[in-house]
Amino acid sequence: MVAGVTSPLRLTDIAAQAQVSEATVSRVLNGKSGVAAGTRHKVLAALDLLGYERPVRLKRRSNGLVGLLIPELTNPIFPAFAQVIEQALAGHGYTPVLCTQTPGGATEDELVEQLEERGVTGIVFLSGLHADTHADPSRYQRLAARGTPFVLINGFNEQVNAPFISPDDRAAADMAVRHLEDLGHRRIGLAIGPTRYVPSARKEQGFVAACPSAESEGLIQRTLFTVEGGHAAGGALLDRGCTGVVCGSDPMALGVIRAARERGLRVPEDVSVVGFDDSPLIAFTDPPLTTVRQPVRAMATAAVGALLEAVAGTPVQRTEYVFQPELVVRGSTGQGPGGSGASGAVGPDSGGG
């Protein structure tokens, strides 16, 4: 037993969880030097995951608070981002402060004010007002003028001088369309969110480039990024004869599948559906969802890295770091009326549905 711990520690269990040697675990637990920061973090994370209380000597002071603003928790992609960002911040000794907006609750501006009152070291914005082309970008200019470092994920505004982290939304829509076309689908619809939001507008641009006649034929439905929104949009697209539907989020795709089943249509035998994000557990839906995977870990890690560079005093520029998405083929897409069963580029889960 190590002093300060209320239950016996099994070094073998911690070493196995952290994938390090028992000697390394012992050095960390006893506060010895000579252990890399990343390795030390892995051991502490293993300690936490296994439910052990940390020895008193290991309880270190935080380097500071970092605010993380996300729009909601109902869409599983946001908690997925939050988890990776919080892990990355903790690995650098910072304490994350999660702020979630709820209808009728505090606004983004109010949350930022509260964070600044608490002396946060920096702020990460995920799908915030920076993604809304109707929002006033001067709020971020004022934040920068006050000297608070920040980084923005999923959205871009050329008037804001800050690092932006985004997936290539145009490429995401294009690869989804190409996949459905390769399967023989010729009437493909798009269920997308309001195009006042940059990610939605970019996805729509990629879709229109791949399907130029879609707008004139009423094959683009703008709705909410929810199951209910997908259900409404999916119903309209199916009634227009679409055999393939590309969606702006995974919850929307689940709504489209629901609309198809209400019409007695089978997925993927009659209708193919593609989501976006590859949210946790989406591989276990019925059928498992074909989706375009947003590179969450790479994006979140880059966001934390950019923020900490700014915290360290490195000059930041208005730069957008764009990450490539990946098509993950599962069971919600299949051969269309004119197809031969071929498919386009796929991810590692291809054929898993």
C-alpha positions in Angstrom: 0.0 0.0 0.0 1.2 3.5 -0.8 0.8 6.2 1.9 -2.3 8.4 1.4 -4.3 5.8 -0.5 -7.4 4.4 1.2 -7.4 1.0 -0.6 -4.5 -1.4 -1.6 -3.0 -0.6 -4.9 -2.1 -3.4 -7.3 0.8 -2.3 -9.4 0.1 -5.0 -12.0 -3.4 -3.7 -12.6 -2.2 -0.1 -13.0 0.7 -1.1 -15.2 -1.6 -3.1 -17.4 -4.1 -0.3 -17.7 -1.4 2.3 -18.4 0.6 -0.1 -20.6 3.8 0.6 -18.8 6.1 -1.4 -16.5 5.4 -1.9 -12.8 8.7 -0.2 -12.1 7.4 2.9 -13.9 4.2 2.8 -11.9 6.1 2.6 -8.7 8.3 5.6 -9.6 5.2 7.7 -10.4 3.3 6.7 -7.3 6.3 7.5 -5.1 7.0 10.8 -6.7 10.3 9.8 -8.2 11.9 11.8 -11.1 13.0 10.4 -14.4 9.5 9.7 -15.8 8.3 11.6 -18.9 5.3 13.8 -18.5 3.2 11.8 -20.9 4.0 8.6 -19.2 3.2 10.1 -15.8 -0.2 11.3 -17.1 -1.0 7.7 -18.4 -0.3 6.3 -15.0 -2.4 8.9 -13.2 -5.2 8.3 -15.7 -5.0 4.6 -15.1 -5.2 5.2 -11.3 -8.4 7.3 -11.9 -10.0 4.8 -14.2 -9.4 1.9 -11.8 -11.0 3.9 -9.0 -8.0 4.4 -6.8 -7.5 7.6 -4.8 -4.3 9.4 -5.7 -1.6 9.6 -3.1 -1.5 13.0 -1.5 2.0 13.7 -2.8 0.6 13.3 -6.4 -2.1 15.9 -6.0 -0.5 18.8 -8.0 -1.6 22.3 -8.4 -3.4 23.2 -11.6 -1.6 25.4 -14.2 -4.8 27.3 -14.6 -8.5 27.0 -15.7 -9.4 26.7 -19.3 -13.0 27.2 -20.4 -14.7 24.9 -22.9 -17.9 26.1 -24.4 -20.1 23.6 -26.2 -23.7 24.2 -27.4 -25.3 21.0 -26.0 -24.8 17.5 -24.7 -27.7 15.8 -26.5 -25.7 15.3 -29.8 -23.0 12.8 -28.8 -20.4 14.4 -31.0 -20.1 17.3 -28.5 -19.4 15.1 -25.4 -16.9 13.2 -27.6 -15.0 16.4 -28.4 -15.3 17.6 -24.7 -13.7 14.4 -23.4 -10.7 14.5 -25.7 -10.2 18.3 -25.1 -10.4 17.8 -21.3 -7.9 14.9 -21.4 -5.5 16.9 -23.5 -5.8 19.9 -21.1 -5.3 17.7 -18.0 -2.2 16.2 -19.6 -0.7 19.7 -19.7 -1.7 20.4 -16.1 -4.8 22.6 -16.8 -8.2 22.2 -15.3 -11.0 22.3 -17.8 -14.3 24.1 -17.0 -17.1 22.8 -19.1 -19.9 25.3 -20.0 -22.9 24.0 -21.8 -25.6 26.2 -23.3 -29.2 25.2 -22.7 -32.4 26.8 -24.0 -33.3 29.7 -21.6 -29.9 29.4 -19.9 -26.8 31.5 -20.0 -25.8 32.8 -23.4 -22.3 32.3 -24.9 -21.4 35.9 -24.0 -22.6 35.5 -20.4 -20.6 32.3 -20.0 -17.5 34.0 -21.4 -18.0 36.8 -18.9 -18.3 34.3 -16.0 -15.2 32.5 -17.1 -13.2 35.7 -17.3 -14.3 36.7 -13.9 -12.8 33.4 -12.7 -9.5 34.2 -14.3 -9.4 31.5 -16.9 -6.2 31.0 -18.8 -7.9 30.5 -22.1 -11.2 29.4 -23.8 -12.0 26.7 -26.4 -15.2 27.4 -28.4 -16.9 24.4 -30.1 -19.6 25.2 -32.7 -20.2 28.5 -31.0 -21.4 31.9 -32.4 -18.3 32.0 -34.5 -20.0 29.4 -36.8 -23.1 31.6 -37.2 -22.7 34.1 -40.1 -25.6 36.2 -38.6 -23.7 36.7 -35.3 -21.6 39.7 -34.6 -17.9 38.7 -34.7 -16.9 41.8 -32.7 -17.4 39.8 -29.4 -14.3 37.8 -30.3 -12.4 40.9 -31.3 -13.1 42.3 -27.9 -12.1 39.1 -26.2 -8.8 39.2 -28.0 -8.3 42.8 -27.0 -8.7 41.9 -23.4 -5.8 39.4 -23.7 -7.7 36.2 -23.3 -6.3 33.5 -25.6 -8.9 31.4 -27.4 -9.4 28.8 -30.2 -12.5 28.1 -32.3 -13.6 24.7 -33.5 -16.1 24.0 -36.3 -16.7 27.4 -37.9 -14.8 30.2 -39.5 -15.0 33.9 -39.7 -12.4 35.9 -41.6 -13.0 38.9 -39.3 -11.7 37.0 -36.3 -8.0 36.9 -35.7 -7.6 33.5 -34.0 -6.8 29.9 -34.8 -9.7 27.9 -36.3 -10.0 24.1 -36.4 -12.4 22.5 -38.9 -13.1 19.3 -40.8 -13.2 19.6 -44.6 -17.0 19.8 -44.8 -17.1 20.2 -48.6 -15.0 17.1 -49.0 -17.3 15.2 -46.5 -20.4 15.9 -48.6 -18.6 15.0 -51.8 -17.4 11.7 -50.6 -20.8 10.8 -49.3 -22.4 11.5 -52.7 -19.7 9.7 -54.6 -20.2 6.6 -52.4 -23.9 6.6 -53.1 -23.3 7.2 -56.8 -20.9 4.3 -56.9 -23.6 2.1 -55.4 -25.9 3.1 -58.3 -28.1 5.8 -56.6 -29.0 8.5 -59.1 -31.6 10.5 -57.0 -29.8 11.7 -53.9 -31.0 14.2 -51.4 -29.4 16.3 -48.7 -30.8 16.8 -45.2 -28.8 19.7 -43.8 -29.0 22.3 -41.0 -29.5 26.0 -41.5 -27.0 27.4 -43.9 -26.4 30.5 -41.7 -24.0 28.1 -40.0 -20.6 27.7 -41.8 -20.3 23.9 -41.5 -23.9 23.5 -43.0 -23.1 26.0 -45.8 -19.9 24.2 -46.7 -21.5 20.8 -46.7 -24.2 22.1 -49.0 -21.6 23.6 -51.3 -19.9 20.3 -51.5 -23.2 18.5 -52.2 -24.3 20.9 -54.9 -20.9 20.6 -56.6 -21.5 16.9 -56.8 -25.2 17.1 -57.6 -25.7 20.4 -59.6 -29.5 19.8 -60.2 -30.4 19.0 -56.6 -31.5 22.5 -55.6 -33.8 23.0 -58.6 -35.4 19.5 -58.0 -36.1 20.2 -54.4 -33.6 17.6 -53.1 -32.1 19.8 -50.4 -34.0 20.1 -47.2 -32.7 22.5 -44.5 -33.8 21.6 -41.0 -32.6 21.2 -37.4 -29.5 19.0 -36.5 -31.7 16.6 -34.6 -33.5 13.3 -35.0 -36.8 15.2 -35.4 -35.2 17.5 -38.0 -33.9 14.5 -39.9 -37.3 12.8 -39.7 -39.0 15.8 -41.3 -36.4 16.4 -44.0 -36.1 12.7 -44.7 -39.9 12.4 -45.3 -39.8 15.2 -47.8 -36.9 13.7 -49.7 -38.3 10.2 -49.8 -41.6 11.6 -51.1 -39.6 13.2 -53.9 -38.2 9.7 -54.8 -34.7 9.8 -53.3 -33.1 6.4 -52.9 -30.1 7.9 -51.2 -29.9 10.6 -48.5 -26.8 12.5 -47.2 -27.2 14.0 -43.7 -25.5 16.8 -41.9 -25.3 14.8 -38.6 -25.7 11.3 -37.3 -28.9 12.1 -35.3 -30.4 13.5 -38.5 -29.6 10.3 -40.3 -31.4 8.3 -37.6 -34.4 10.5 -38.2 -34.3 9.8 -42.0 -34.2 6.0 -41.2 -37.3 6.5 -39.0 -39.1 8.3 -41.8 -38.2 5.5 -44.3 -39.5 2.8 -42.0 -42.8 4.7 -41.5 -43.2 4.5 -45.3 -42.6 0.8 -45.3 -39.1 1.2 -46.8 -36.1 -0.9 -45.8 -32.6 0.5 -45.1 -30.5 -0.2 -47.1 -32.5 -2.4 -49.4 -34.8 0.5 -50.5 -33.1 3.6 -49.2 -29.4 4.3 -48.3 -28.6 6.8 -45.6 -25.2 8.5 -44.8 -24.6 10.4 -41.6 -21.9 12.8 -40.5 -19.6 12.7 -37.4 -19.3 9.0 -36.5 -20.6 9.7 -33.1 -19.9 7.2 -30.3 -22.2 4.1 -30.4 -23.4 5.0 -34.0 -21.8 1.8 -35.2 -24.4 -0.1 -33.1 -27.6 1.4 -34.5 -30.0 -0.7 -36.5 -28.6 -0.9 -39.1 -25.1 0.3 -38.2 -24.8 3.7 -39.8 -22.6 4.6 -42.7 -21.2 8.0 -41.9 -18.4 10.5 -42.6 -16.1 10.4 -39.6 -15.1 13.7 -38.1 -11.5 13.4 -36.9 -12.3 14.3 -33.3 -9.1 13.3 -31.6 -6.8 15.0 -34.1 -9.0 18.2 -34.2 -9.3 18.4 -30.4 -5.6 17.8 -29.9 -4.7 20.5 -32.4 -7.1 22.9 -30.8 -5.5 22.5 -27.3 -2.0 22.7 -28.9 -2.9 26.0 -30.6 -4.5 27.4 -27.4 -1.5 26.6 -25.3 0.8 28.2 -27.8 -1.1 31.4 -27.4 -1.1 31.0 -23.6 2.7 30.7 -23.9 2.9 34.0 -25.7 3.4 32.7 -29.3 1.8 35.1 -31.7 -1.4 33.6 -33.3 -2.7 34.4 -36.7 -6.1 34.1 -38.4 -5.4 30.6 -39.6 -7.8 27.7 -40.3 -6.5 24.3 -39.8 -8.6 21.9 -42.0 -8.7 18.2 -41.2 -9.7 15.5 -43.7 -12.8 13.4 -42.8 -13.1 9.7 -43.6 -16.0 7.7 -45.0 -16.9 4.8 -42.8 -19.1 2.3 -44.6 -21.5 0.2 -42.5 -24.9 -1.2 -43.0 -27.1 1.8 -43.9 -26.0 2.0 -47.5 -26.4 -0.6 -50.2 -26.9 -1.0 -53.9 -29.2 1.4 -55.6 -31.6 0.9 -58.5 -28.8 1.4 -61.1 -25.8 0.0 -59.3 -23.6 -3.0 -59.4 -22.7 -3.0 -55.8 -19.4 -1.2 -56.0 -18.4 1.3 -53.4 -16.0 4.2 -53.1 -13.2 4.8 -50.7 -14.0 3.4 -47.3 -12.8 3.5 -43.7 -11.7 0.6 -41.5 -15.3 -0.4 -40.6 -16.2 -1.2 -44.2 -18.4 -4.2 -44.5 -19.1 -4.1 -40.7 -22.9 -3.6 -41.2 
